[in-house]
Amino acid sequence: MRIFLYPAPYILHAKHFSIDDDLAVIGSSNMDIRSFSLNMEISLLVRGASFTAAMRAVEQDYRDAGRELTLDEWRREPGKATFLDGLARLTSALN
């Protein structure tokens, strides 16, 4: 897996990814239980080489604008931040 960081102060809110040269997913849903179950958001699986190629070009533009997070940087993340991120994820579906 590779993670790219979008440059501050901007926040990238794109919700799409390509699977191969012919399949892509785009929609309003985050990849969490709250989006799928509580908020009833949706995603669309699209089959088509031209659509997927266009989406891959957009994805590459995002990567070019940002920078790749290294494994070293990931491992240096403070334990407190990692714990709080996990706690937020676990409690996100609670109202």
mmCIF file as gemmi writes it, N, C-alpha and C atoms, coordinates in Angstrom:
data_model
loop_
_atom_site.group_PDB
_atom_site.id
_atom_site.type_symbol
_atom_site.label_atom_id
_atom_site.label_alt_id
_atom_site.label_comp_id
_atom_site.label_asym_id
_atom_site.label_entity_id
_atom_site.label_seq_id
_atom_site.pdbx_PDB_ins_code
_atom_site.Cartn_x
_atom_site.Cartn_y
_atom_site.Cartn_z
_atom_site.occupancy
_atom_site.B_iso_or_equiv
_atom_site.pdbx_formal_charge
_atom_site.auth_seq_id
_atom_site.auth_asym_id
_atom_site.pdbx_PDB_model_num
ATOM 1 N N . MET Axp A 1 ? 0.846 -1.165 0 1 0 ? 1 A 1
ATOM 2 C CA . MET Axp A 1 ? 0 0 0 1 0 ? 1 A 1
ATOM 3 C C . MET Axp A 1 ? 0.893 1.229 0 1 0 ? 1 A 1
ATOM 4 N N . ARG Axp A 2 ? 0.442 2.24 -0.719 1 0 ? 2 A 1
ATOM 5 C CA . ARG Axp A 2 ? 1.135 3.527 -0.743 1 0 ? 2 A 1
ATOM 6 C C . ARG Axp A 2 ? 0.136 4.597 -0.305 1 0 ? 2 A 1
ATOM 7 N N . ILE Axp A 3 ? 0.601 5.51 0.525 1 0 ? 3 A 1
ATOM 8 C CA . ILE Axp A 3 ? -0.239 6.601 1.023 1 0 ? 3 A 1
ATOM 9 C C . ILE Axp A 3 ? 0.389 7.917 0.58 1 0 ? 3 A 1
ATOM 10 N N . PHE Axp A 4 ? -0.444 8.777 0.014 1 0 ? 4 A 1
ATOM 11 C CA . PHE Axp A 4 ? 0.026 10.093 -0.412 1 0 ? 4 A 1
ATOM 12 C C . PHE Axp A 4 ? -0.666 11.157 0.422 1 0 ? 4 A 1
ATOM 13 N N . LEU Axp A 5 ? 0.092 12.164 0.823 1 0 ? 5 A 1
ATOM 14 C CA . LEU Axp A 5 ? -0.429 13.271 1.625 1 0 ? 5 A 1
ATOM 15 C C . LEU Axp A 5 ? -0.659 14.468 0.711 1 0 ? 5 A 1
ATOM 16 N N . TYR Axp A 6 ? -1.849 15.006 0.766 1 0 ? 6 A 1
ATOM 17 C CA . TYR Axp A 6 ? -2.186 16.177 -0.032 1 0 ? 6 A 1
ATOM 18 C C . TYR Axp A 6 ? -1.625 17.401 0.687 1 0 ? 6 A 1
ATOM 19 N N . PRO Axp A 7 ? -1.155 18.401 -0.054 1 0 ? 7 A 1
ATOM 20 C CA . PRO Axp A 7 ? -0.48 19.533 0.603 1 0 ? 7 A 1
ATOM 21 C C . PRO Axp A 7 ? -1.426 20.395 1.432 1 0 ? 7 A 1
ATOM 22 N N . ALA Axp A 8 ? -0.949 20.778 2.616 1 0 ? 8 A 1
ATOM 23 C CA . ALA Axp A 8 ? -1.688 21.708 3.479 1 0 ? 8 A 1
ATOM 24 C C . ALA Axp A 8 ? -1.722 23.068 2.794 1 0 ? 8 A 1
ATOM 25 N N . PRO Axp A 9 ? -2.712 23.863 3.021 1 0 ? 9 A 1
ATOM 26 C CA . PRO Axp A 9 ? -3.811 23.728 3.972 1 0 ? 9 A 1
ATOM 27 C C . PRO Axp A 9 ? -5.032 23.05 3.362 1 0 ? 9 A 1
ATOM 28 N N . TYR Axp A 10 ? -4.88 22.444 2.201 1 0 ? 10 A 1
ATOM 29 C CA . TYR Axp A 10 ? -6.008 21.848 1.499 1 0 ? 10 A 1
ATOM 30 C C . TYR Axp A 10 ? -6.341 20.465 2.042 1 0 ? 10 A 1
ATOM 31 N N . ILE Axp A 11 ? -7.607 20.094 1.911 1 0 ? 11 A 1
ATOM 32 C CA . ILE Axp A 11 ? -8.068 18.769 2.292 1 0 ? 11 A 1
ATOM 33 C C . ILE Axp A 11 ? -8.671 18.132 1.052 1 0 ? 11 A 1
ATOM 34 N N . LEU Axp A 12 ? -8.169 16.966 0.697 1 0 ? 12 A 1
ATOM 35 C CA . LEU Axp A 12 ? -8.702 16.249 -0.451 1 0 ? 12 A 1
ATOM 36 C C . LEU Axp A 12 ? -9.866 15.39 0.027 1 0 ? 12 A 1
ATOM 37 N N . HIS Axp A 13 ? -11.034 15.599 -0.539 1 0 ? 13 A 1
ATOM 38 C CA . HIS Axp A 13 ? -12.24 14.895 -0.095 1 0 ? 13 A 1
ATOM 39 C C . HIS Axp A 13 ? -12.763 13.962 -1.192 1 0 ? 13 A 1
ATOM 40 N N . ALA Axp A 14 ? -11.883 13.568 -2.093 1 0 ? 14 A 1
ATOM 41 C CA . ALA Axp A 14 ? -12.285 12.683 -3.19 1 0 ? 14 A 1
ATOM 42 C C . ALA Axp A 14 ? -12.651 11.31 -2.648 1 0 ? 14 A 1
ATOM 43 N N . LYS Axp A 15 ? -13.652 10.716 -3.237 1 0 ? 15 A 1
ATOM 44 C CA . LYS Axp A 15 ? -14.113 9.391 -2.805 1 0 ? 15 A 1
ATOM 45 C C . LYS Axp A 15 ? -14.24 8.507 -4.027 1 0 ? 15 A 1
ATOM 46 N N . HIS Axp A 16 ? -13.092 8.115 -4.536 1 0 ? 16 A 1
ATOM 47 C CA . HIS Axp A 16 ? -13.074 7.228 -5.694 1 0 ? 16 A 1
ATOM 48 C C . HIS Axp A 16 ? -11.746 6.494 -5.741 1 0 ? 16 A 1
ATOM 49 N N . PHE Axp A 17 ? -11.747 5.36 -6.429 1 0 ? 17 A 1
ATOM 50 C CA . PHE Axp A 17 ? -10.518 4.611 -6.67 1 0 ? 17 A 1
ATOM 51 C C . PHE Axp A 17 ? -10.705 3.713 -7.879 1 0 ? 17 A 1
ATOM 52 N N . SER Axp A 18 ? -9.594 3.402 -8.506 1 0 ? 18 A 1
ATOM 53 C CA . SER Axp A 18 ? -9.639 2.487 -9.643 1 0 ? 18 A 1
ATOM 54 C C . SER Axp A 18 ? -9.121 1.132 -9.186 1 0 ? 18 A 1
ATOM 55 N N . ILE Axp A 19 ? -9.725 0.092 -9.73 1 0 ? 19 A 1
ATOM 56 C CA . ILE Axp A 19 ? -9.37 -1.271 -9.341 1 0 ? 19 A 1
ATOM 57 C C . ILE Axp A 19 ? -8.4 -1.875 -10.348 1 0 ? 19 A 1
ATOM 58 N N . ASP Axp A 20 ? -8.698 -1.719 -11.614 1 0 ? 20 A 1
ATOM 59 C CA . ASP Axp A 20 ? -7.822 -2.173 -12.692 1 0 ? 20 A 1
ATOM 60 C C . ASP Axp A 20 ? -8.068 -1.243 -13.875 1 0 ? 20 A 1
ATOM 61 N N . ASP Axp A 21 ? -7.737 -1.665 -15.076 1 0 ? 21 A 1
ATOM 62 C CA . ASP Axp A 21 ? -7.911 -0.797 -16.244 1 0 ? 21 A 1
ATOM 63 C C . ASP Axp A 21 ? -9.356 -0.657 -16.696 1 0 ? 21 A 1
ATOM 64 N N . ASP Axp A 22 ? -10.263 -1.429 -16.085 1 0 ? 22 A 1
ATOM 65 C CA . ASP Axp A 22 ? -11.647 -1.437 -16.546 1 0 ? 22 A 1
ATOM 66 C C . ASP Axp A 22 ? -12.675 -1.216 -15.436 1 0 ? 22 A 1
ATOM 67 N N . LEU Axp A 23 ? -12.242 -1.19 -14.167 1 0 ? 23 A 1
ATOM 68 C CA . LEU Axp A 23 ? -13.178 -1.032 -13.041 1 0 ? 23 A 1
ATOM 69 C C . LEU Axp A 23 ? -12.77 0.118 -12.138 1 0 ? 23 A 1
ATOM 70 N N . ALA Axp A 24 ? -13.768 0.905 -11.752 1 0 ? 24 A 1
ATOM 71 C CA . ALA Axp A 24 ? -13.543 2.024 -10.848 1 0 ? 24 A 1
ATOM 72 C C . ALA Axp A 24 ? -14.747 2.163 -9.916 1 0 ? 24 A 1
ATOM 73 N N . VAL Axp A 25 ? -14.52 2.781 -8.777 1 0 ? 25 A 1
ATOM 74 C CA . VAL Axp A 25 ? -15.584 3.035 -7.803 1 0 ? 25 A 1
ATOM 75 C C . VAL Axp A 25 ? -15.589 4.529 -7.498 1 0 ? 25 A 1
ATOM 76 N N . ILE Axp A 26 ? -16.784 5.116 -7.505 1 0 ? 26 A 1
ATOM 77 C CA . ILE Axp A 26 ? -16.938 6.537 -7.193 1 0 ? 26 A 1
ATOM 78 C C . ILE Axp A 26 ? -18.252 6.708 -6.439 1 0 ? 26 A 1
ATOM 79 N N . GLY Axp A 27 ? -18.304 7.629 -5.485 1 0 ? 27 A 1
ATOM 80 C CA . GLY Axp A 27 ? -19.542 7.845 -4.747 1 0 ? 27 A 1
ATOM 81 C C . GLY Axp A 27 ? -19.392 8.818 -3.602 1 0 ? 27 A 1
ATOM 82 N N . SER Axp A 28 ? -20.377 8.829 -2.729 1 0 ? 28 A 1
ATOM 83 C CA . SER Axp A 28 ? -20.385 9.745 -1.591 1 0 ? 28 A 1
ATOM 84 C C . SER Axp A 28 ? -19.913 9.079 -0.306 1 0 ? 28 A 1
ATOM 85 N N . SER Axp A 29 ? -19.742 7.784 -0.342 1 0 ? 29 A 1
ATOM 86 C CA . SER Axp A 29 ? -19.484 7.009 0.867 1 0 ? 29 A 1
ATOM 87 C C . SER Axp A 29 ? -18.031 7.027 1.307 1 0 ? 29 A 1
ATOM 88 N N . ASN Axp A 30 ? -17.819 7.168 2.608 1 0 ? 30 A 1
ATOM 89 C CA . ASN Axp A 30 ? -16.522 6.904 3.21 1 0 ? 30 A 1
ATOM 90 C C . ASN Axp A 30 ? -16.44 5.392 3.419 1 0 ? 30 A 1
ATOM 91 N N . MET Axp A 31 ? -15.266 4.89 3.679 1 0 ? 31 A 1
ATOM 92 C CA . MET Axp A 31 ? -15.105 3.455 3.906 1 0 ? 31 A 1
ATOM 93 C C . MET Axp A 31 ? -15.241 3.15 5.398 1 0 ? 31 A 1
ATOM 94 N N . ASP Axp A 32 ? -16.424 3.384 5.934 1 0 ? 32 A 1
ATOM 95 C CA . ASP Axp A 32 ? -16.67 3.066 7.336 1 0 ? 32 A 1
ATOM 96 C C . ASP Axp A 32 ? -18.128 2.665 7.52 1 0 ? 32 A 1
ATOM 97 N N . ILE Axp A 33 ? -18.409 2.056 8.646 1 0 ? 33 A 1
ATOM 98 C CA . ILE Axp A 33 ? -19.748 1.522 8.914 1 0 ? 33 A 1
ATOM 99 C C . ILE Axp A 33 ? -20.794 2.63 8.994 1 0 ? 33 A 1
ATOM 100 N N . ARG Axp A 34 ? -20.392 3.797 9.49 1 0 ? 34 A 1
ATOM 101 C CA . ARG Axp A 34 ? -21.341 4.906 9.598 1 0 ? 34 A 1
ATOM 102 C C . ARG Axp A 34 ? -21.87 5.299 8.219 1 0 ? 34 A 1
ATOM 103 N N . SER Axp A 35 ? -20.974 5.423 7.237 1 0 ? 35 A 1
ATOM 104 C CA . SER Axp A 35 ? -21.403 5.808 5.891 1 0 ? 35 A 1
ATOM 105 C C . SER Axp A 35 ? -22.287 4.755 5.262 1 0 ? 35 A 1
ATOM 106 N N . PHE Axp A 36 ? -21.935 3.487 5.432 1 0 ? 36 A 1
ATOM 107 C CA . PHE Axp A 36 ? -22.688 2.414 4.793 1 0 ? 36 A 1
ATOM 108 C C . PHE Axp A 36 ? -24.025 2.153 5.478 1 0 ? 36 A 1
ATOM 109 N N . SER Axp A 37 ? -24.059 2.182 6.799 1 0 ? 37 A 1
ATOM 110 C CA . SER Axp A 37 ? -25.271 1.782 7.526 1 0 ? 37 A 1
ATOM 111 C C . SER Axp A 37 ? -26.123 2.947 7.997 1 0 ? 37 A 1
ATOM 112 N N . LEU Axp A 38 ? -25.507 3.889 8.679 1 0 ? 38 A 1
ATOM 113 C CA . LEU Axp A 38 ? -26.287 4.96 9.292 1 0 ? 38 A 1
ATOM 114 C C . LEU Axp A 38 ? -26.613 6.097 8.324 1 0 ? 38 A 1
ATOM 115 N N . ASN Axp A 39 ? -25.64 6.517 7.536 1 0 ? 39 A 1
ATOM 116 C CA . ASN Axp A 39 ? -25.864 7.659 6.65 1 0 ? 39 A 1
ATOM 117 C C . ASN Axp A 39 ? -26.442 7.269 5.3 1 0 ? 39 A 1
ATOM 118 N N . MET Axp A 40 ? -26.484 5.962 5.028 1 0 ? 40 A 1
ATOM 119 C CA . MET Axp A 40 ? -27.025 5.444 3.779 1 0 ? 40 A 1
ATOM 120 C C . MET Axp A 40 ? -26.4 6.104 2.558 1 0 ? 40 A 1
ATOM 121 N N . GLU Axp A 41 ? -25.099 6.311 2.593 1 0 ? 41 A 1
ATOM 122 C CA . GLU Axp A 41 ? -24.386 6.828 1.439 1 0 ? 41 A 1
ATOM 123 C C . GLU Axp A 41 ? -24.162 5.696 0.454 1 0 ? 41 A 1
ATOM 124 N N . ILE Axp A 42 ? -23.827 6.042 -0.769 1 0 ? 42 A 1
ATOM 125 C CA . ILE Axp A 42 ? -23.677 5.011 -1.797 1 0 ? 42 A 1
ATOM 126 C C . ILE Axp A 42 ? -22.386 5.198 -2.586 1 0 ? 42 A 1
ATOM 127 N N . SER Axp A 43 ? -21.997 4.128 -3.229 1 0 ? 43 A 1
ATOM 128 C CA . SER Axp A 43 ? -20.893 4.151 -4.181 1 0 ? 43 A 1
ATOM 129 C C . SER Axp A 43 ? -21.339 3.404 -5.426 1 0 ? 43 A 1
ATOM 130 N N . LEU Axp A 44 ? -20.755 3.769 -6.54 1 0 ? 44 A 1
ATOM 131 C CA . LEU Axp A 44 ? -21.115 3.177 -7.817 1 0 ? 44 A 1
ATOM 132 C C . LEU Axp A 44 ? -19.891 2.487 -8.402 1 0 ? 44 A 1
ATOM 133 N N . LEU Axp A 45 ? -20.043 1.225 -8.769 1 0 ? 45 A 1
ATOM 134 C CA . LEU Axp A 45 ? -18.998 0.481 -9.456 1 0 ? 45 A 1
ATOM 135 C C . LEU Axp A 45 ? -19.199 0.704 -10.951 1 0 ? 45 A 1
ATOM 136 N N . VAL Axp A 46 ? -18.178 1.25 -11.604 1 0 ? 46 A 1
ATOM 137 C CA . VAL Axp A 46 ? -18.276 1.578 -13.028 1 0 ? 46 A 1
ATOM 138 C C . VAL Axp A 46 ? -17.335 0.672 -13.81 1 0 ? 46 A 1
ATOM 139 N N . ARG Axp A 47 ? -17.861 0.075 -14.86 1 0 ? 47 A 1
ATOM 140 C CA . ARG Axp A 47 ? -17.037 -0.745 -15.738 1 0 ? 47 A 1
ATOM 141 C C . ARG Axp A 47 ? -16.899 -0.021 -17.066 1 0 ? 47 A 1
ATOM 142 N N . GLY Axp A 48 ? -15.671 0.27 -17.422 1 0 ? 48 A 1
ATOM 143 C CA . GLY Axp A 48 ? -15.415 0.956 -18.683 1 0 ? 48 A 1
ATOM 144 C C . GLY Axp A 48 ? -14.009 1.515 -18.707 1 0 ? 48 A 1
ATOM 145 N N . ALA Axp A 49 ? -13.271 1.172 -19.739 1 0 ? 49 A 1
ATOM 146 C CA . ALA Axp A 49 ? -11.871 1.576 -19.836 1 0 ? 49 A 1
ATOM 147 C C . ALA Axp A 49 ? -11.703 3.091 -19.933 1 0 ? 49 A 1
ATOM 148 N N . SER Axp A 50 ? -12.571 3.763 -20.677 1 0 ? 50 A 1
ATOM 149 C CA . SER Axp A 50 ? -12.4 5.215 -20.839 1 0 ? 50 A 1
ATOM 150 C C . SER Axp A 50 ? -12.69 5.958 -19.533 1 0 ? 50 A 1
ATOM 151 N N . PHE Axp A 51 ? -13.731 5.536 -18.82 1 0 ? 51 A 1
ATOM 152 C CA . PHE Axp A 51 ? -14.046 6.156 -17.527 1 0 ? 51 A 1
ATOM 153 C C . PHE Axp A 51 ? -12.902 5.927 -16.541 1 0 ? 51 A 1
ATOM 154 N N . THR Axp A 52 ? -12.423 4.681 -16.478 1 0 ? 52 A 1
ATOM 155 C CA . THR Axp A 52 ? -11.352 4.341 -15.545 1 0 ? 52 A 1
ATOM 156 C C . THR Axp A 52 ? -10.072 5.088 -15.89 1 0 ? 52 A 1
ATOM 157 N N . ALA Axp A 53 ? -9.754 5.217 -17.158 1 0 ? 53 A 1
ATOM 158 C CA . ALA Axp A 53 ? -8.559 5.963 -17.566 1 0 ? 53 A 1
ATOM 159 C C . ALA Axp A 53 ? -8.653 7.429 -17.151 1 0 ? 53 A 1
ATOM 160 N N . ALA Axp A 54 ? -9.829 8.016 -17.323 1 0 ? 54 A 1
ATOM 161 C CA . ALA Axp A 54 ? -10.029 9.415 -16.922 1 0 ? 54 A 1
ATOM 162 C C . ALA Axp A 54 ? -9.883 9.572 -15.408 1 0 ? 54 A 1
ATOM 163 N N . MET Axp A 55 ? -10.423 8.616 -14.657 1 0 ? 55 A 1
ATOM 164 C CA . MET Axp A 55 ? -10.299 8.678 -13.197 1 0 ? 55 A 1
ATOM 165 C C . MET Axp A 55 ? -8.86 8.481 -12.758 1 0 ? 55 A 1
ATOM 166 N N . ARG Axp A 56 ? -8.151 7.589 -13.422 1 0 ? 56 A 1
ATOM 167 C CA . ARG Axp A 56 ? -6.737 7.365 -13.084 1 0 ? 56 A 1
ATOM 168 C C . ARG Axp A 56 ? -5.91 8.614 -13.345 1 0 ? 56 A 1
ATOM 169 N N . ALA Axp A 57 ? -6.256 9.378 -14.37 1 0 ? 57 A 1
ATOM 170 C CA . ALA Axp A 57 ? -5.547 10.63 -14.632 1 0 ? 57 A 1
ATOM 171 C C . ALA Axp A 57 ? -5.768 11.624 -13.491 1 0 ? 57 A 1
ATOM 172 N N . VAL Axp A 58 ? -7.003 11.701 -12.993 1 0 ? 58 A 1
ATOM 173 C CA . VAL Axp A 58 ? -7.308 12.568 -11.85 1 0 ? 58 A 1
ATOM 174 C C . VAL Axp A 58 ? -6.529 12.098 -10.624 1 0 ? 58 A 1
ATOM 175 N N . GLU Axp A 59 ? -6.51 10.792 -10.382 1 0 ? 59 A 1
ATOM 176 C CA . GLU Axp A 59 ? -5.772 10.233 -9.235 1 0 ? 59 A 1
ATOM 177 C C . GLU Axp A 59 ? -4.288 10.579 -9.327 1 0 ? 59 A 1
ATOM 178 N N . GLN Axp A 60 ? -3.729 10.5 -10.538 1 0 ? 60 A 1
ATOM 179 C CA . GLN Axp A 60 ? -2.308 10.82 -10.706 1 0 ? 60 A 1
ATOM 180 C C . GLN Axp A 60 ? -2.049 12.296 -10.437 1 0 ? 60 A 1
ATOM 181 N N . ASP Axp A 61 ? -2.975 13.161 -10.851 1 0 ? 61 A 1
ATOM 182 C CA . ASP Axp A 61 ? -2.839 14.59 -10.547 1 0 ? 61 A 1
ATOM 183 C C . ASP Axp A 61 ? -2.795 14.817 -9.036 1 0 ? 61 A 1
ATOM 184 N N . TYR Axp A 62 ? -3.627 14.105 -8.284 1 0 ? 62 A 1
ATOM 185 C CA . TYR Axp A 62 ? -3.61 14.222 -6.825 1 0 ? 62 A 1
ATOM 186 C C . TYR Axp A 62 ? -2.265 13.776 -6.256 1 0 ? 62 A 1
ATOM 187 N N . ARG Axp A 63 ? -1.751 12.646 -6.757 1 0 ? 63 A 1
ATOM 188 C CA . ARG Axp A 63 ? -0.454 12.16 -6.273 1 0 ? 63 A 1
ATOM 189 C C . ARG Axp A 63 ? 0.656 13.145 -6.62 1 0 ? 63 A 1
ATOM 190 N N . ASP Axp A 64 ? 0.614 13.702 -7.822 1 0 ? 64 A 1
ATOM 191 C CA . ASP Axp A 64 ? 1.643 14.659 -8.246 1 0 ? 64 A 1
ATOM 192 C C . ASP Axp A 64 ? 1.626 15.925 -7.39 1 0 ? 64 A 1
ATOM 193 N N . ALA Axp A 65 ? 0.448 16.323 -6.92 1 0 ? 65 A 1
ATOM 194 C CA . ALA Axp A 65 ? 0.327 17.528 -6.094 1 0 ? 65 A 1
ATOM 195 C C . ALA Axp A 65 ? 0.809 17.297 -4.671 1 0 ? 65 A 1
ATOM 196 N N . GLY Axp A 66 ? 0.788 16.05 -4.231 1 0 ? 66 A 1
ATOM 197 C CA . GLY Axp A 66 ? 1.153 15.738 -2.849 1 0 ? 66 A 1
ATOM 198 C C . GLY Axp A 66 ? 2.514 15.084 -2.754 1 0 ? 66 A 1
ATOM 199 N N . ARG Axp A 67 ? 2.686 14.332 -1.701 1 0 ? 67 A 1
ATOM 200 C CA . ARG Axp A 67 ? 3.923 13.578 -1.504 1 0 ? 67 A 1
ATOM 201 C C . ARG Axp A 67 ? 3.601 12.255 -0.839 1 0 ? 67 A 1
ATOM 202 N N . GLU Axp A 68 ? 4.467 11.287 -1.046 1 0 ? 68 A 1
ATOM 203 C CA . GLU Axp A 68 ? 4.241 9.958 -0.486 1 0 ? 68 A 1
ATOM 204 C C . GLU Axp A 68 ? 4.689 9.908 0.973 1 0 ? 68 A 1
ATOM 205 N N . LEU Axp A 69 ? 3.842 9.322 1.805 1 0 ? 69 A 1
ATOM 206 C CA . LEU Axp A 69 ? 4.179 9.09 3.213 1 0 ? 69 A 1
ATOM 207 C C . LEU Axp A 69 ? 5.079 7.863 3.272 1 0 ? 69 A 1
ATOM 208 N N . THR Axp A 70 ? 6.235 8.01 3.911 1 0 ? 70 A 1
ATOM 209 C CA . THR Axp A 70 ? 7.159 6.882 3.987 1 0 ? 70 A 1
ATOM 210 C C . THR Axp A 70 ? 6.814 5.986 5.181 1 0 ? 70 A 1
ATOM 211 N N . LEU Axp A 71 ? 7.269 4.758 5.116 1 0 ? 71 A 1
ATOM 212 C CA . LEU Axp A 71 ? 7.061 3.827 6.223 1 0 ? 71 A 1
ATOM 213 C C . LEU Axp A 71 ? 7.743 4.34 7.485 1 0 ? 71 A 1
ATOM 214 N N . ASP Axp A 72 ? 8.906 4.95 7.332 1 0 ? 72 A 1
ATOM 215 C CA . ASP Axp A 72 ? 9.606 5.544 8.487 1 0 ? 72 A 1
ATOM 216 C C . ASP Axp A 72 ? 8.763 6.613 9.172 1 0 ? 72 A 1
ATOM 217 N N . GLU Axp A 73 ? 8.161 7.495 8.37 1 0 ? 73 A 1
ATOM 218 C CA . GLU Axp A 73 ? 7.289 8.536 8.932 1 0 ? 73 A 1
ATOM 219 C C . GLU Axp A 73 ? 6.096 7.907 9.643 1 0 ? 73 A 1
ATOM 220 N N . TRP Axp A 74 ? 5.51 6.887 9.033 1 0 ? 74 A 1
ATOM 221 C CA . TRP Axp A 74 ? 4.352 6.203 9.614 1 0 ? 74 A 1
ATOM 222 C C . TRP Axp A 74 ? 4.713 5.609 10.973 1 0 ? 74 A 1
ATOM 223 N N . ARG Axp A 75 ? 5.861 4.982 11.037 1 0 ? 75 A 1
ATOM 224 C CA . ARG Axp A 75 ? 6.292 4.336 12.287 1 0 ? 75 A 1
ATOM 225 C C . ARG Axp A 75 ? 6.647 5.338 13.368 1 0 ? 75 A 1
ATOM 226 N N . ARG Axp A 76 ? 7.002 6.559 12.99 1 0 ? 76 A 1
ATOM 227 C CA . ARG Axp A 76 ? 7.334 7.594 13.978 1 0 ? 76 A 1
ATOM 228 C C . ARG Axp A 76 ? 6.101 8.293 14.54 1 0 ? 76 A 1
ATOM 229 N N . GLU Axp A 77 ? 4.937 7.968 14.03 1 0 ? 77 A 1
ATOM 230 C CA . GLU Axp A 77 ? 3.69 8.573 14.526 1 0 ? 77 A 1
ATOM 231 C C . GLU Axp A 77 ? 3.572 8.276 16.017 1 0 ? 77 A 1
ATOM 232 N N . PRO Axp A 78 ? 3.335 9.29 16.838 1 0 ? 78 A 1
ATOM 233 C CA . PRO Axp A 78 ? 3.239 9.061 18.289 1 0 ? 78 A 1
ATOM 234 C C . PRO Axp A 78 ? 2.125 8.07 18.643 1 0 ? 78 A 1
ATOM 235 N N . GLY Axp A 79 ? 2.385 7.233 19.63 1 0 ? 79 A 1
ATOM 236 C CA . GLY Axp A 79 ? 1.407 6.248 20.073 1 0 ? 79 A 1
ATOM 237 C C . GLY Axp A 79 ? 0.097 6.882 20.499 1 0 ? 79 A 1
ATOM 238 N N . LYS Axp A 80 ? 0.172 8.052 21.11 1 0 ? 80 A 1
ATOM 239 C CA . LYS Axp A 80 ? -1.043 8.747 21.558 1 0 ? 80 A 1
ATOM 240 C C . LYS Axp A 80 ? -1.946 9.087 20.368 1 0 ? 80 A 1
ATOM 241 N N . ALA Axp A 81 ? -1.349 9.559 19.276 1 0 ? 81 A 1
ATOM 242 C CA . ALA Axp A 81 ? -2.135 9.909 18.085 1 0 ? 81 A 1
ATOM 243 C C . ALA Axp A 81 ? -2.757 8.662 17.472 1 0 ? 81 A 1
ATOM 244 N N . THR Axp A 82 ? -1.998 7.583 17.406 1 0 ? 82 A 1
ATOM 245 C CA . THR Axp A 82 ? -2.51 6.327 16.863 1 0 ? 82 A 1
ATOM 246 C C . THR Axp A 82 ? -3.668 5.81 17.708 1 0 ? 82 A 1
ATOM 247 N N . PHE Axp A 83 ? -3.525 5.88 19.028 1 0 ? 83 A 1
ATOM 248 C CA . PHE Axp A 83 ? -4.595 5.449 19.937 1 0 ? 83 A 1
ATOM 249 C C . PHE Axp A 83 ? -5.851 6.301 19.733 1 0 ? 83 A 1
ATOM 250 N N . LEU Axp A 84 ? -5.692 7.608 19.672 1 0 ? 84 A 1
ATOM 251 C CA . LEU Axp A 84 ? -6.85 8.494 19.509 1 0 ? 84 A 1
ATOM 252 C C . LEU Axp A 84 ? -7.53 8.289 18.153 1 0 ? 84 A 1
ATOM 253 N N . ASP Axp A 85 ? -6.749 8.042 17.102 1 0 ? 85 A 1
ATOM 254 C CA . ASP Axp A 85 ? -7.337 7.739 15.795 1 0 ? 85 A 1
ATOM 255 C C . ASP Axp A 85 ? -8.178 6.467 15.864 1 0 ? 85 A 1
ATOM 256 N N . GLY Axp A 86 ? -7.657 5.431 16.506 1 0 ? 86 A 1
ATOM 257 C CA . GLY Axp A 86 ? -8.384 4.174 16.655 1 0 ? 86 A 1
ATOM 258 C C . GLY Axp A 86 ? -9.648 4.346 17.471 1 0 ? 86 A 1
ATOM 259 N N . LEU Axp A 87 ? -9.557 5.118 18.555 1 0 ? 87 A 1
ATOM 260 C CA . LEU Axp A 87 ? -10.718 5.372 19.401 1 0 ? 87 A 1
ATOM 261 C C . LEU Axp A 87 ? -11.8 6.132 18.625 1 0 ? 87 A 1
ATOM 262 N N . ALA Axp A 88 ? -11.39 7.116 17.849 1 0 ? 88 A 1
ATOM 263 C CA . ALA Axp A 88 ? -12.354 7.873 17.038 1 0 ? 88 A 1
ATOM 264 C C . ALA Axp A 88 ? -13.034 6.964 16.028 1 0 ? 88 A 1
ATOM 265 N N . ARG Axp A 89 ? -12.28 6.055 15.433 1 0 ? 89 A 1
ATOM 266 C CA . ARG Axp A 89 ? -12.85 5.125 14.454 1 0 ? 89 A 1
ATOM 267 C C . ARG Axp A 89 ? -13.865 4.202 15.116 1 0 ? 89 A 1
ATOM 268 N N . LEU Axp A 90 ? -13.533 3.689 16.299 1 0 ? 90 A 1
ATOM 269 C CA . LEU Axp A 90 ? -14.431 2.775 16.987 1 0 ? 90 A 1
ATOM 270 C C . LEU Axp A 90 ? -15.734 3.439 17.427 1 0 ? 90 A 1
ATOM 271 N N . THR Axp A 91 ? -15.657 4.702 17.808 1 0 ? 91 A 1
ATOM 272 C CA . THR Axp A 91 ? -16.841 5.379 18.339 1 0 ? 91 A 1
ATOM 273 C C . THR Axp A 91 ? -17.578 6.224 17.298 1 0 ? 91 A 1
ATOM 274 N N . SER Axp A 92 ? -17.132 6.216 16.046 1 0 ? 92 A 1
ATOM 275 C CA . SER Axp A 92 ? -17.732 7.095 15.039 1 0 ? 92 A 1
ATOM 276 C C . SER Axp A 92 ? -19.192 6.749 14.755 1 0 ? 92 A 1
ATOM 277 N N . ALA Axp A 93 ? -19.593 5.516 14.959 1 0 ? 93 A 1
ATOM 278 C CA . ALA Axp A 93 ? -20.977 5.133 14.662 1 0 ? 93 A 1
ATOM 279 C C . ALA Axp A 93 ? -21.94 5.405 15.82 1 0 ? 93 A 1
ATOM 280 N N . LEU Axp A 94 ? -21.414 5.814 16.954 1 0 ? 94 A 1
ATOM 281 C CA . LEU Axp A 94 ? -22.278 6.084 18.1 1 0 ? 94 A 1
ATOM 282 C C . LEU Axp A 94 ? -22.921 7.445 17.966 1 0 ? 94 A 1
ATOM 283 N N . ASN Axp A 95 ? -24.176 7.546 18.325 1 0 ? 95 A 1
ATOM 284 C CA . ASN Axp A 95 ? -24.879 8.838 18.295 1 0 ? 95 A 1
ATOM 285 C C . ASN Axp A 95 ? -25.025 9.386 19.668 1 0 ? 95 A 1
